[in-house]
Amino acid sequence: MRVFVKDTEIVMPGDKLATEEEFLPERGVFNENGYLFSLLVGDLFLGRGKIGVNPLLRDIRTFKAGDVVLCVITDLLPSIAFASISSIRIDSKDYISLKEGKIINPSEHNRYSDSKKLNFSDYNVGDVLLAKIKYNDEDSYMLDIASSPELGILFSICENCGAPMVYDAKLHMLACSKCKHVNNKDMSTAYGNIEEALKFIEKNL
Ligand SMILES: [Zn+2]
């Protein structure tokens, strides 16, 4: 069995946990090229073919405007995406999100906004994003994924076959590593690279 960590061990974002053949990823875990990685600081749990990470809550700080966060799309509408924001540990401090995140798709006709329109029609629930907190609403964080090239989709899987989507330099978009399905998500320049993503998060906290 390929498991790289022990049950109940504390894991960090980007830690390699296991291979996809052995476990179904649950909360706090993502799949990249057949390997399962932690998205969270937390306690690993293993059981019945499933692997997940329970977030660890101590030395807690909450995110503030200007912070860059990792999040996963949970719901998608033509004009708005909802995302769950991952807790993260940087310099032995745990940053947590007590609220969900929202990304508003700027309207093509909105002359008050200079943001480009996002390609929400190509997004999927489960896409992992690198986003910046624009402001702190009463019940949610307003997120921005367009103001710098590092922001945007960080990981995604094929909506047809579930294999990882990888950047195709010829097409300038994401292509499925198995069935060649393509889509045009608004990609981060750190796409597929958790280390680069974490460096960018650290720089902006
Ligand atoms: Zn595919």
Boltz pocket constraint, residues with backbone or C-beta under 6 A from the ligand:
constraints:
  - pocket:
      binder: B
      contacts: [[A, 158], [A, 159], [A, 160], [A, 161], [A, 162], [A, 163], [A, 176], [A, 177], [A, 178], [A, 179], [A, 180], [A, 181]]
      max_distance: 6.0
